[in-house]
Amino acid sequence: MGMANGLSLSTPSQKSLHSRRIVLSTVSTAALTSLLTPGVARAESSGANKRKYQRYPSIRFIAALGDPKSSSGDGAEAWGLWRDDPGPRGVYLKDYDRRLLSNNNVAPAGWTFDPRDWWVEEHGLIMSTPEPLPRKSYDGDAKVVLPEKRYVVTGDRAVTTILTVRENGSWELEEGTLYDVTHLPCRSAAYRGETCAPKNANLVDFPVKPGAEMPKIDGCNKQDYAVLFVLGEEV
């Protein structure tokens, strides 16, 4: 999702997928390394409360809702998480009948299409529905469950910082705004409704320009989400 701008509605080449993996790996290494230097998001405090962060083997993706100009807010209980890049595992809208419907709504990559809540990215790929974003963590030293969780997030631009989400749905960034940690080329929206179906999509609406809203689809209620790269989490 998001790293292969300008693709038409055709199967991505192996070269483009390989390039995306290289770019994502570079983002993960450079941004998370910068987090360990002074002045980046005030990520660590001194003494017994010093935080430690663990890098993920590969970038994860948060689907977030909120005011792009805000550094904090509510509603994180409605945010989602993809543990793997959902784009390469997706199915193009034009291929829905052949690759999903004819296979009992199971994608070749193994995920199940949910007709009540289906997601599309900027190139017209139907993606797996993200899981709810975990908002609690475990303190192994104290052997207690904490009502909050911290992630290292970036939009692959100027800001790499710490996102704290809490069990009550509140969230805050230690630096910057939601816009600053949104990866603008990645576009993502959920489509829902009783008469909402992939066959209603207008394929000429894809690909979507970076920063633009995802297109409307007849019979669907659309909800656009910001996409954040997640590099690691507090441990």
N, C-alpha and C positions, 0 to 999 in steps of 0.2 A: 504494500500500500504506500503510495505517495512518493516513491523514490524513482519512478520511471515516467516522468512527465511527458505528455504529448503522445502517448501510445494510442493507437486506434483500437477498436473492439476486435482484436485478434489475439491469438495465443501469444503470450510474451516469449521472446526468444531466450534461449539458454544464456546468451551473452548479456541480455538486460537483467535477468535474474541474478547472474553471477555478479554483475556490477552493483546491484542493490545490496547483495550480501557484503561486498567489500566496503561500500559506503556506510552501512549500518555498523559494521565492525569498527570502522574508523571513528564514527561518532561515539560509540561506546567507550573506546579506549581513551580518546582525547578528552571527552567531557568528564568522565568519571575520574580520570587522573587529575584534572584541574580542580575537582572538588576537594582534593587532599591538600591543596595549597592555600595559604592564608588569603582571606578576603573573598572567597567564593561562598556565598550564601551563609557565612558564619556557621558552617556545617558542623564544627566540632567545638565543644566547650572543654574547659580544663577540669582536672581533678577526677573525682569518682563518676561524674556525670558525662564524661567524654563519650561521644557517640562513635559507633563503628558501622560502616556500611559495606555491604557485600555486593560485588558486581554480578549481574546475571550472565550466564553463558552467552545469551543473545538478547537483543533488545526486546522489551515487551511494550505494549501499547495501551494507553488509557483512553477511553472515550468519555469525555468530560462535558458537563453542562455548567454554564455560569456566565456572568458578565465578563467579557474579555478584558475590561479595564480594571477588574477587581483583583485584589491579592488574597481575598478570603471570601467565604460565603457559606451557604448551606446547600443541601441537596446531593451530597456525595453518595447517598444510598442509591441514587439512580445512575451512578457512573458504572462503566464496565471496564473489563480488563481482558485483553488478548495476550496469552502467554507466548504465542507464536505469531509471526507476521501473517495476518489473515488474507492478504492479497494473493500471494502465490497459491494459496490453498482454496481460492475461490472459484466460482463458476460464472462465466459471463451471462448476462441477462439473456442474450440471444440463444444461449445453449440450455436454458432452464428446462425445457421439455425433454431434451435428449439426455441431459446429464444429471438432472435432479428428479423431475417428476416421474420419469420412466424407471427410476431406481428407488422408488418409495421414499423420495426426498432425502436420500443419503448421497452426499457428495463423494466424488472419487477420493478425496483426501480423508474421508471417514466421518466428517461432521454431519449433523442432521439439520436440514432446512426447517425452520419454524414458520409456517404460513401466517402466524399471528404477529410475528415480530422478526422481520428479516432486514438485513443490513446490506448496503451497497457502498462501494468505495468509488473513487473519482474516475476510474477507467470503465465503470460499468460492471464490475465484478461483484456478484452476490457473495457475501462473506458469512462466516459462522457468527452466530449471536454471541457477544462477549459474556463472560461470566461476571457476576457482581464483583465490584472492586472490594477486596478484603480491607476492613477498616479496624481490625484488632490485631494485636501482636502478642507474642509470648516472651516474657522476660525469664530467661532460663536461670539467671542467678537468683532471682527472688521467687522463681517458680509460680508466677502469677500471670494471668491474662490481662493485658493492658487495653483500655478502650480507645486506642489510637494506633495508627501505623504511619511510618514515614518512608517515603520513596524519593529517590534521586530522579528528577525529571528535567527534560530539556526540549526545546523546539528546534534544536540544531541551528541556533542563531547565537545571540550574545549571552543568553542567560542559561545557566545550569544551576539548579537550586534544589531545596528540599520541600517536598509537598507533604504536609501532615493531613491525614484524613481521620476523622473520629467516628466512633460508633454511632453518635447521634446525627451523623450526616454533615457536620460542619467540616470545613477544610480551610487551609491557609498555606500560602507560599512564604518562604523566608526571604525571598527576593523576587522582584518583578511582579508582573501580572499574569493572568491566565493567557492573555494574548502572547506574552513573551515566551511562554513555554509550549505554545501550540506550533506544531509542525505544519506550516501553511500549505505546502503542496498536498498533504494528506487531507482528503475530504471524506466525510463519513456521515451517513444518515440512516436512521431506522425508519422503516415503512410499516404502517400498521392500519388495520381496518378490515371490516367484514368483506368488502369487495376489493381489497387490495391484493394485486397479483403481479408478478414479474412481467406477464404478457402485456400489461398496460403501459409499460415503460416505452418512451420514445428514444430509440437508440441514438438518434442524431444529437441528443443532449449530452453525450459523452464523447471524449473525456471532459471533465470539469476543470476550469481554470483554477490555478492556485488562489485560495482566498475567497472564491465564489461560493455561493450556496449550492447545495446539491439540488438537482431538478425535482420538480413536483411530478408525481405519478398519479394518473387518474384513479380515483377510488381509494386513495391512501392518505392517511395522516402522516405527515413527514416531520421528523425531528432531527435537525442537524446537531452533530457533536463535534467538539474540538478534539483533535488527536494529539496526545502527548507521548513523546518517547520516554520510556521508563528504563533507566540504566541499572538500577539496583535498589536495595532497601536496607533499612536499619536492622542490624542483628544484635 
